[in-house]
Amino acid sequence: MSQKQEQTGNGAGNGSDAQTRVRVVADLKAASETIENSAFDLAGDASPDVVSDLIRITADLQMLIAQLSQSGGRGG
């Protein structure tokens, strides 16, 4: 367990921050695509508010993805 705890640090100097960022961005992209596809799948069956909310969430995720992709290690 102590190795796992050591791996959860900020990783300064060993590139783990960049690797984590890449994994997070990839996961957010996958989530965004899933939510967007779900919005379109539900468009005929769900209430317009639900579909609108899903599209809004997708847009928010895409904005976050763009910020994380551009920020590099800016930190704030």
N, C-alpha and C positions, 0 to 999 in steps of 0.2 A: 504494500500500500504506500510506503514512503516514496517509491519511485513515481507513482502516479501523482502524489502530492507535489513532488519536485517538478513534474512536467506541467503543472498548472500555473507556474509562475509567469512573469511577463516575458521571459525568454530573451531578454536584451542581449544582443551580441551573437545569438546563434541562429537567427532567421526564423524562429518559430512564430514570431508575430506576423511576418509576411505569409507564412504557410497557413496560419490560422485565418488570416484575412481572406486568402484565396478560397479556403474551404467554406468560410461563412458566406462569401459572395456566391459561390457555386450553389450552396444550399438555399440561399435567398432567391436566386434565379429559378431554381427548381420549384420552390414554393410559389413564386409569382406566376409561373407558367401553369401550375396546377390550379391555382385560384382563378386565373383568367379563363382557363378551359372550363372550369366548373361554372363560372358565371354565364358563359355562352350555352353550356349544356342545360342550365336551369332557366334560361331566358323565357322559354315558353310555359314553364310550369310554376316557377316561384314568383313571389310578388316582385314588382318592379323595385321596391326598396331594397330587397335582398340582393338582387342583381346589381343595383347601383352601388351598394355597400361593397360587394366583392370587387367590382371594377375600381372603386376608390382605394381599396386595400392594395390591389395590384399596382396602381399608380404610386402609392406610398412606398411600396417595396421597391419598385423600379427607381424611384428617386433615392432611396437609401443605398441601393446597389451602385448607382452612379456616384454618390458621395464616397462610398467606401472604395470604389475603384480608383477614384481620382486622388483621394487624400493620402495615399501611400502610408506614411507614418506620422502624419501631421498632428494627431492627438488633440483636437479640440477646436 
